[in-house]
Amino acid sequence: IVVGHAQRLKAPSWLRVRHLTRTMPTLVRNDLSVVVLPVALIQAWWDEGVEVGRDLMFDAVRRRRTTTSRIIDALKYFPRLSNRKGLLRFLSQLSRGIRSFLEDLADSLVLTTPTLKAFDRQVDFTVAGKNYCVDAFDKETRTAIEFDGAEYHSGDDARRRDIERDVALASIGVLTLRFTY
């Protein structure tokens, strides 16, 4: 919980209370004053470490709860943030369309040749009234690449959904290649 500098709060041992040393943007939820999401995400990056912070930012941007530019703007409230360069490097990747750990891994280990680096990231298609977004796309060959992590691509329903999606994209001439973790 993040509270004002002068505010005193008696909290159980399992709850960490952080006192603000400067004014930050807040909003009121259920009669509680809380920091805005971009500030909370940076605080999580700082307090909980890169992996937790990265996953929370992936999720928040993917769910459209905030944007990369809002997170970058919120950095002004953290002038002494440790690993600031690492966060800026990560936010640069996020702004290029990388939306998951697996896509991040693919960006640094798979899509590294000059040809594959040229693939566009997070490209939207509409087929028969349905919207689809592919992880990487080559306009010249009309090839889409999907990086399928277990969280969203395991199980029968997910596999069926992926097949239907690939068929829809094939109907407009887009071939999909899928890579699992």
DATA-V129549 format. One record per residue. N is the residue number from 1. RES is the residue in one small letter. SS is DSSP state (@ for helix, = for strand, . for the rest). OMEGA is omega as a letter, one per 40 degrees, with the letter a starting at -180 (NA if undefined). Layout:
BEGIN
n-><N	N>
res-><RES	RES>
ss-><SS	SS>
omega-><OMEGA	OMEGA>
END
This chain:
BEGIN
n-><1	2	3	4	5	6	7	8	9	10	11	12	13	14	15	16	17	18	19	20	21	22	23	24	25	26	27	28	29	30	31	32	33	34	35	36	37	38	39	40	41	42	43	44	45	46	47	48	49	50	51	52	53	54	55	56	57	58	59	60	61	62	63	64	65	66	67	68	69	70	71	72	73	74	75	76	77	78	79	80	81	82	83	84	85	86	87	88	89	90	91	92	93	94	95	96	97	98	99	100	101	102	103	104	105	106	107	108	109	110	111	112	113	114	115	116	117	118	119	120	121	122	123	124	125	126	127	128	129	130	131	132	133	134	135	136	137	138	139	140	141	142	143	144	145	146	147	148	149	150	151	152	153	154	155	156	157	158	159	160	161	162	163	164	165	166	167	168	169	170	171	172	173	174	175	176	177	178	179	180	181>
res-><i	v	v	g	h	a	q	r	l	k	a	p	s	w	l	r	v	r	h	l	t	r	t	m	p	t	l	v	r	n	d	l	s	v	v	v	l	p	v	a	l	i	q	a	w	w	d	e	g	v	e	v	g	r	d	l	m	f	d	a	v	r	r	r	r	t	t	t	s	r	i	i	d	a	l	k	y	f	p	r	l	s	n	r	k	g	l	l	r	f	l	s	q	l	s	r	g	i	r	s	f	l	e	d	l	a	d	s	l	v	l	t	t	p	t	l	k	a	f	d	r	q	v	d	f	t	v	a	g	k	n	y	c	v	d	a	f	d	k	e	t	r	t	a	i	e	f	d	g	a	e	y	h	s	g	d	d	a	r	r	r	d	i	e	r	d	v	a	l	a	s	i	g	v	l	t	l	r	f	t	y>
ss-><.	=	=	.	.	.	.	.	.	.	.	.	.	.	.	.	.	=	=	.	.	.	.	.	.	=	=	=	=	.	.	=	=	=	=	.	@	@	@	@	@	@	@	@	@	@	@	@	.	@	@	@	@	@	@	@	@	@	@	@	@	@	.	.	.	.	.	@	@	@	@	@	@	@	@	@	@	.	.	.	.	.	.	@	@	@	@	@	@	@	@	@	@	@	@	.	.	.	.	.	@	@	@	@	@	@	@	@	@	.	.	.	.	@	@	@	@	.	.	=	=	=	=	=	=	=	=	.	.	=	=	=	=	=	=	=	=	=	.	.	.	.	=	=	=	=	=	=	.	@	@	@	@	.	.	@	@	@	@	@	@	@	@	@	@	@	@	@	@	@	.	.	.	.	=	=	=	=	=	=	.>
omega-><i	a	i	a	a	a	i	a	i	a	i	a	a	a	i	i	i	i	i	i	i	i	i	i	a	i	a	i	i	i	i	i	a	i	i	a	a	i	i	i	i	i	i	i	a	a	a	i	a	a	i	i	i	a	i	i	i	a	a	i	i	i	i	i	i	i	i	a	i	i	i	i	a	i	i	i	a	a	a	a	i	a	i	i	i	i	i	i	i	a	i	i	i	a	i	i	i	a	i	i	a	i	i	i	i	a	a	a	a	a	a	i	i	a	a	i	a	i	i	i	i	a	a	i	i	a	i	i	i	i	i	i	i	a	i	a	i	a	a	a	a	i	i	i	i	i	a	i	a	a	a	a	i	i	a	a	i	i	i	i	i	i	i	i	i	i	i	i	i	a	i	i	i	i	a	i	a	i	i	i	NA>
END
